[in-house]
Amino acid sequence: MRCKPPSPLLGRLSLLVGYVACILVMSAHEPEPRWELYLAPALVAIAGGCALRYRGSYRSRAALYVAVIVGAVVAADLATRRPEMRILYCFAVLLAGTLLHVHLAVVVAGLATGIILMRPLNDAAGPGLHIALIWASVGLTWSIVGRIALLLARSEADEQRAWQSAREARRSRGELRSVVRSLEEAMYRIERMNSELLVARRDAEVARPTKRALRPW
């Protein structure tokens, strides 16, 4: 008896319950829980889940997903003004570069850098650490996407060679078929000539006694 797959709604509800339970556990060990810190990752997850429900082509879905995630990260950073939230810019950069293009990752990194420089926070590390992490994420995206692009180029080249071999095999099969057809026609002509030679030989053998009887000597 085959088991039915779990409902997607049940999976989403279980994730939500698990997230709320984690929030309650973490807030229980803090004297003054910062609820905005818990709200920011939830906003990112909920926005990304809503974007994934959009039905369309891959590029349009990826663009909508990246736009929603970047907007949610910017909103969380501006709302909380906490240094921890700016780590999410690295996630947005990796997501944009991996799903769409590396140039978009550079755009997102530039946006994040501008926001960090225009709205600095009073932390010990300063904006330099977050900017360095963001552009390190751009470099990581370049290496990942470059490797993927290299693998895709190799696979496309292999596919082109396979199609070329298939076309050559198809052309060779057509040539072999024409050669076989020519051989069949030649065999038919040879068999017809043999049958005509046999008939002529039989006629000659039949006419030989008559020819001998008509000889005057």
C-alpha positions, 0 to 999 in steps of 0.5 A: 500500500503506497503512502500519500505524500505529505501536504505542502500546507502541513509542511509549511505549518510545521516549519512555522511552528518550529520557528515559533518554538525556536523563538520562544526558546531563545527569548526565554534565555534573554532578560530583554529579548529583541523581537525585531531580531527574530522578526527579520529572518522570519520576514525574509523566509515568508517573503521568499516563500510568497515569491516562490508561489508565483507561477511563471518562467524560471527567470521571472520567478528567480527575479521576483524571488531575488527582489523580494529577498533583497527588499526584505533584507533592506527593510529588516536592516533599516527597521532593526539597525542592528549589525547582525542584520547586515550579514543578510546582505551576504545571503542576498548577494549570493542568491542574486548571483547564483540564481540570475547573474553575477552582475546582479550580485555586484548591483546588490552589493553596491546597494548594500554598500551604499546603505551601510555607508549612508546609515552607519551603526555605532558598533566596534567593527565599523562599516568596513567589516560588513562591506568586506564580507559583502564583497567577499560574497561577490568574489565567492559568487564569481567563483561559483558561477564561473565554475558553473558557467565553465561546466555548462559550456563544456556540456554544451560543447559535448552536446554539439559534438554529440549532435554532429556525430548523430548527423554524420551517422544519419548521413552515413546511414543514408549513404549506406542505404543508397549503396545497398539499394544499388547493390540490390539493383545490380544483383537483380540485373545479374540474375536477370542476365543469368536467366537470359543466358540460361534460356539462350543456352537451352535454345542453342542446345535445342537448335543444335540437332536441327542445325546438324541435320541441315548441313549438306556435308 
